[in-house]
Amino acid sequence: MPQQMASPVTIIYFQNGSIELHYQILLVKKSPSGRVILEPSFSKNKTILAVLRGEVDVMNKFGDRMLDFY
């Protein structure tokens, strides 16, 4: 079986207990069916909203302006 190469993805998520939207770019492997495999340690205490192929430049996100008021 050939060695699987890691591919870049952008994960958009909420930290549990927060309304601020976060994102992170990771190098991940895929399952034989093509689904992205996230480490349980990364997913812990997060609500994953989207997994996007490649490195996405998030310019503005929900919660950015709300945090300016506090």
N, C-alpha and C positions, 0 to 999 in steps of 0.2 A: 504494500500500500504506500503511495507517495506521501511524503511529509506535507502536512497542510500548512499553507502560508497564512500569516495574519493579515487582515485587511483593516483599514481605518474606517471607523464609524463614529458618528456623533450621537450621543445619547442625551435626550432631553428628559428631565425628571424633576419631581418635587422631593425635597427632603421631608420625611414625615414630620408633621407638626408645623410646617411652614407653608406660606403661600407664595414664596419667592421661587420663580422658575430657575432651574440650574441646567447647565449643559457641560458635557465633558467629551473630549475626543479620545478614543481608545483604539488600540490595535487588538482585534479579536479574531478568533477562529470560528468557523462555521461547522454545524453538524452535517452529516451526510445528506440530510434533506435540504440544506441550504440556510437553516436558521442560525442566527448569531448566538454564540455561547457566551453569556456573561458570567463572570465569577460570582458565586454567592456572596463573597465579602464585599463586592461592589454594590450589589443589589440590596443589601441589608439596609433597612430603614429608609428606602426610597420607593417612590411610585414612578415607574418608568412610563413616560407618555409616548415617546417615539424613539425609534432607532433609524437613523438616516445613514445611507451609504456615503462614505467619504468624509472629508473634513469640511464642515459647514461653518461659515462665518456668521454667527448670530450677532446682528447689529443692535437689536433692541428686543427685550423680552418682557413678558408680563411680570409686574412687580418692581421693575427698575425705578419707575417714577414714584411709586408708592413709598419706597424706602427713603426717597429724598425728603419726604414730609416728616419722618420720624427721627 
